[in-house]
């Protein structure tokens, strides 16, 4: 049985004032974080043994990371200025490129592809390249490719997901996720050699797909992974690409066809 307690007018005013302060503080916080710049980014979902015992390459972000600390994620990161400056590359396939072009010019599509390849190399040591002479400037980050006589190769990428980080986060990204069948890579690529990887991701490992959800994953990673797994039996050429849009507090889920 509930008990009704009469609150005196002074206490009522204090309660109203505190509620108003809370609402104003909440609005200010959302406004402040809504103004965080949304940076373009790309990630690679690398899966091997797709027809037998598929496993995916993931690593853990540091506990002091500003974005998604201690979470297990796919290799990836923000686009850098040098990603726009690469003249030598093997481009995306026609279907992938066309879908990437949604709300995105050709220059940015090119940079996003390079960013995905560069981040995969920096965080895992795995090189996606094809034998070809490098032309134009050689940014420091790409020197290992040049030394091996390689140019970045995104021809086997499949664009599988796009998501914008919701407002209220300390960092926000417009992230494109590429799937890549590791079995298509050259036999010269040692998929278990992480010796050239930076320390940005720890505990790099190939995780059997049935075990992935046992790890501490960000929400969006779980959503993306579920979408990828649902397409594994369709030769990973998705009929449409999910787009999780978050802007000004409005969340929308649509598809790029």
Order of alpha helices (4+ residues) and beta strands (2+ residues): alpha-beta-beta-beta-beta-beta-alpha-alpha-beta-alpha-beta-beta-beta-beta-alpha-beta-beta
